[in-house]
Amino acid sequence: MQDDPPVSGSRHAVSRRQILMGAAALGLSAGASARAAAQTWPSQNILLVVPFTPGGSTDILARLLGQRLEAALKNPVIVESRPGAGGSVGVGSVARAAADGHTVMMGHIGTFAVNPALYPKLPYDPMKSFEPVSGIANVHNMLVVHPDVPAKTLQELIAYAKQNPGKLNYASGGIGSAAHIATVALCDRTGISMTHVPYRGTVPAVTDLLGGRVQVMFTGAPNLVQHVEGGTMRALAVSGLSRLKAAPTVPTVAELGFPGFEASQWYGILVPAGTPKAVVDRLNAEIRAAMGAPEIAERLSLEGAEVWTTTPDEFRRHIVTEMTRWGDLVKRAGIKPE
């Protein structure tokens, strides 16, 4: 077979076939390098960054996933908390990390869907600074009150709040936190007014609710179930569209007269932008295998959470949708950072 005529215009003429063969060789070489990167990953400790204080839902889920990944990969996975500025400090540090798959982070509704609307300048771009890997869990919020609050149902709480606007104080893990936004969404839907008391993390907020220094909280069920069972808090509703296995007698907000209301927290793993696709794909497979174990689903359900794994593209689309949804609420409610 006769070769294509040479491409002119250079000192050394090169045939089209030679160009195509060279491009194919480069493609094969790049593919081989990507596969090699995935096969040799991890080659050092994996740092799993939690951009919030220890003890909250993000930290609980990170440690659970970290243990499973460590066992599967036979490689240390170190969970490290880097709180500050609604999670922006920790997220920003991961955005600047090496894109080699050895620094990963727990993404969250607050840091990726709320903060872009809340903070005019972030140390990261939620869409450009990261490669989404997979969702890992949805956590339904539970609306609880201190036992001294004269309300045993959501309807009674709404009636009391309307009769006493601003009298009830509600706690959250900080301005723009998932608990804050969920409560704002509830107030927006029900027409009530309560006073926000932000804390530096979920744990101190729960502590003050137990002590009666604040009266209401609407946060992740894993932080509250044990207190509800112990009688030190009263649960009025949950934020999902279905009841929790951990608290089957607690109705959803939606079934109490507010159809379609849903304000749950989601969590997922992301890595710095530029991380090789082969590494992202392998990490995705490992996460889905780890979270797919029946005992994990059972454990999460007993704590008020559910397994939620995705492809990288599915997770990216979810983040985009949530940025629009919650960003609109932040602007409508006029929420401002500290």
Secondary structure, 3 states (H helix, E strand, C coil): CCCCCEECCCCCCEEHHHHHHHHHHHHHHHHHHHHHHHHHCCCCCEEEEECCCCCCHHHHHHHHHHHHHHHHHCCCEEEEECCCHHHHHHHHHHHCCCCCCCEEEEEEHHHHHHHHHHCCCCCCCCCCCEEEEEEEEEECEEEEECCCCCCCCHHHHHHHHHHCCCCCEEEECCCCCHHHHHHHHHHHHHCCCCEEEECCCHHHHHHHHHCCCCCEEEEEHHHCHHHHHHCCCEEEEECCCCCECCECCCCECHHHCCCCCCCCEEEEEEEECCCCHHHHHHHHHHHHHHHCCHHHHHHHHHCCEEECCCCHHHHHHHHHHHHHHHHHHHHHHCCCCC
